[in-house]
Amino acid sequence: MRRVSAWFLSTIAIVTLLFGYRTSTSGPDLAVAVAAAPSTTSPSPTSPSPASPSATSSGTVTGSVAQTRWGPVQVQLTVADGVITAVDVVQYPQGNDKDQRINARALPVLVQETLGAQSADVDMVSGATVTSEGYLESLQSAIDQAGLA
């Protein structure tokens, strides 16, 4: 009788845990999260923007396009007096729902890390390795073009 009771209680506990498990599809609203990382549907030029700032000036510079297996990633920096003041992700993989969910979570983290570090020395986002690698490649290109290295 004790074995039956123990089996029954453990089965109920397992079923309760399974129904309470939240999958990755039950995350935050994508429309809000994607707005934090602007995108374009047409590819941007791979050359730097006309106003390439030096480390002591201000302006906007666009990094080269990093081709990843899930799609291109491109970063644009706004620099003021040698300080990165804004980071825009011009292109990023968004071909399907999974790409959109991953990047809605990863890109704002990468942007915040970049603004805090003021360099490309930031940690990659777990679960978004491919996008993180492309982001860091394009970011380093933009930093080099801006003369912030």
Buried (B, 14 or more C-beta within 10 A) or exposed (E): EEEEEEEEEEEEEEEEEEEEEEEEEEEEEBEEBBEBBEBEEEEBEBEBBEEBBEEEBBBBBBBBBBEBEBBBBBBBBBBEEBEBEEBBBBBBBBEEEEBBBBBBBBBBBBBEBBBEEEBBEBEBBEEBEBBBBBBBBBBBBBBBBBBBE
